[in-house]
Amino acid sequence: MTTAPTASDTFEIRDLTPEDKPWVQRVLNQYWASTVQVSKGRKIQADELPGIVAVRAGDPVGLLTYQITDEGCEIVTHNSLAGHGGVGSCLLAGVRTKAREAGCERLWLITTNDNTPALRFYQRREFHIVDFYKDAVNEARKIKSEIPDMGIDGIKLEHELELEYKL
Ligand SMILES: CC(C)(COP(=O)(O)OP(=O)(O)OC[C@H]1O[C@@H](n2cnc3c(N)ncnc32)[C@H](O)[C@@H]1OP(=O)(O)O)[C@@H](O)C(=O)NCCC(=O)NCCS
């Protein structure tokens, strides 16, 4: 038997505002151990980026930060704070629209070799693995010492993968 969605099941997305910054910093510190992200040897101050927030019943339940450069639109962080009820997909749809509006030809992101849930999530949503950066996490750790040695499911955290969605 399925239950009809209630108001508390539904959520909306909106752009981040400057007032969100303390919350953004808390989320980044909680989920990424820092407001700094390091990938492909670059240090990115994620709390200074534009972003999208998912809100349910007045409470923020998801955050995606991104940056638009010559390389296209990069998803820098992407977190559901509310389990697996569609928040991640909704945020992804939101950033896809932003990227298209900005005239980008690609939406892309870096994830790590241990993150099999993310590899599953994005590949099921038409992203393709387009690059592999061997030992990149070992290098990133020199810049961001908070990166743990072990990742998801006890997989050693060592390499980066680049995924791309052609717009
Ligand atoms: C990636 C992420 C943002 C997706 O958000 P989400 O809200 O879970 O996404 P949705 O609810 O839209 O879809 C979840 C998918 O995971 C599946 N899922 C269900 N339970 C799950 C679980 N326990 N673990 C992982 N995936 C699960 C769902 O079935 C769904 O898959 P499908 O629709 O492809 O069949 C979220 O998992 C997350 O916060 N991950 C940790 C941070 C991260 O790795 N971010 C990506 C790199 S920046």
The ligand as an SDF file (V2000), in Angstrom:
LIG
                    3D

 48 50  0  0  0  0  0  0  0  0999 V2000
   24.5790   11.5830   -3.3400 C   0  0  0  0  0  0  0  0  0  0  0  0
   23.4040   12.1380   -2.5160 C   0  0  0  0  0  0  0  0  0  0  0  0
   23.4850   13.6640   -2.5080 C   0  0  0  0  0  0  0  0  0  0  0  0
   22.0970   11.6780   -3.1450 C   0  0  0  0  0  0  0  0  0  0  0  0
   21.0440   12.2450   -2.4170 O   0  0  0  0  0  0  0  0  0  0  0  0
   19.7020   11.4190   -2.0670 P   0  0  0  0  0  0  0  0  0  0  0  0
   18.7540   12.3680   -1.4220 O   0  0  0  0  0  0  0  0  0  0  0  0
   20.0750   10.1860   -1.3730 O   0  0  0  0  0  0  0  0  0  0  0  0
   19.1870   11.1320   -3.5360 O   0  0  0  0  0  0  0  0  0  0  0  0
   17.7820   10.5410   -3.9680 P   0  0  0  0  0  0  0  0  0  0  0  0
   16.9350   10.2840   -2.7880 O   0  0  0  0  0  0  0  0  0  0  0  0
   17.2950   11.4340   -5.0240 O   0  0  0  0  0  0  0  0  0  0  0  0
   18.2190    9.1680   -4.6270 O   0  0  0  0  0  0  0  0  0  0  0  0
   18.8940    8.2330   -3.8120 C   0  0  0  0  0  0  0  0  0  0  0  0
   19.2850    7.0350   -4.5660 C   0  0  0  0  0  0  0  0  0  0  0  0
   19.9900    6.2000   -3.6440 O   0  0  0  0  0  0  0  0  0  0  0  0
   19.2500    5.0220   -3.3900 C   0  0  0  0  0  0  0  0  0  0  0  0
   19.3490    4.6480   -1.9920 N   0  0  0  0  0  0  0  0  0  0  0  0
   18.3770    4.2460   -1.1950 C   0  0  0  0  0  0  0  0  0  0  0  0
   18.8660    3.9250   -0.0050 N   0  0  0  0  0  0  0  0  0  0  0  0
   20.1860    4.1540   -0.0580 C   0  0  0  0  0  0  0  0  0  0  0  0
   21.2170    4.0080    0.8710 C   0  0  0  0  0  0  0  0  0  0  0  0
   20.9990    3.5500    2.1050 N   0  0  0  0  0  0  0  0  0  0  0  0
   22.4650    4.3670    0.5120 N   0  0  0  0  0  0  0  0  0  0  0  0
   22.7170    4.8570   -0.7280 C   0  0  0  0  0  0  0  0  0  0  0  0
   21.7430    4.9810   -1.6660 N   0  0  0  0  0  0  0  0  0  0  0  0
   20.5010    4.6390   -1.3240 C   0  0  0  0  0  0  0  0  0  0  0  0
   17.8610    5.3530   -3.8250 C   0  0  0  0  0  0  0  0  0  0  0  0
   17.2170    4.1520   -4.1970 O   0  0  0  0  0  0  0  0  0  0  0  0
   18.1240    6.2420   -5.0270 C   0  0  0  0  0  0  0  0  0  0  0  0
   18.5780    5.4780   -6.1000 O   0  0  0  0  0  0  0  0  0  0  0  0
   17.9030    5.3750   -7.5220 P   0  0  0  0  0  0  0  0  0  0  0  0
   16.8130    6.4190   -7.6080 O   0  0  0  0  0  0  0  0  0  0  0  0
   19.0340    5.6380   -8.4600 O   0  0  0  0  0  0  0  0  0  0  0  0
   17.4070    3.9900   -7.5540 O   0  0  0  0  0  0  0  0  0  0  0  0
   23.4090   11.6130   -1.0450 C   0  0  0  0  0  0  0  0  0  0  0  0
   23.4300   10.2190   -1.0560 O   0  0  0  0  0  0  0  0  0  0  0  0
   24.5140   12.1300   -0.1710 C   0  0  0  0  0  0  0  0  0  0  0  0
   24.3260   13.1000    0.5810 O   0  0  0  0  0  0  0  0  0  0  0  0
   25.7060   11.4800   -0.1940 N   0  0  0  0  0  0  0  0  0  0  0  0
   26.8180   11.8250    0.6600 C   0  0  0  0  0  0  0  0  0  0  0  0
   27.6440   12.9450    0.0760 C   0  0  0  0  0  0  0  0  0  0  0  0
   28.1970   12.6050   -1.2770 C   0  0  0  0  0  0  0  0  0  0  0  0
   28.8120   11.5890   -1.4760 O   0  0  0  0  0  0  0  0  0  0  0  0
   27.9610   13.5130   -2.2600 N   0  0  0  0  0  0  0  0  0  0  0  0
   28.3760   13.2980   -3.6370 C   0  0  0  0  0  0  0  0  0  0  0  0
   29.7120   13.7960   -3.9620 C   0  0  0  0  0  0  0  0  0  0  0  0
   29.8780   15.5500   -3.7370 S   0  0  0  0  0  0  0  0  0  0  0  0
  1  2  1  0
  2  3  1  0
  2  4  1  0
  2 36  1  0
  4  5  1  0
  5  6  1  0
  6  7  2  0
  6  8  1  0
  6  9  1  0
  9 10  1  0
 10 11  2  0
 10 12  1  0
 10 13  1  0
 13 14  1  0
 14 15  1  0
 15 16  1  0
 15 30  1  0
 16 17  1  0
 17 18  1  0
 17 28  1  0
 18 19  1  0
 18 27  1  0
 19 20  2  0
 20 21  1  0
 21 22  1  0
 21 27  2  0
 22 23  1  0
 22 24  2  0
 24 25  1  0
 25 26  2  0
 26 27  1  0
 28 29  1  0
 28 30  1  0
 30 31  1  0
 31 32  1  0
 32 33  2  0
 32 34  1  0
 32 35  1  0
 36 37  1  0
 36 38  1  0
 38 39  2  0
 38 40  1  0
 40 41  1  0
 41 42  1  0
 42 43  1  0
 43 44  2  0
 43 45  1  0
 45 46  1  0
 46 47  1  0
 47 48  1  0
M  END
$$$$
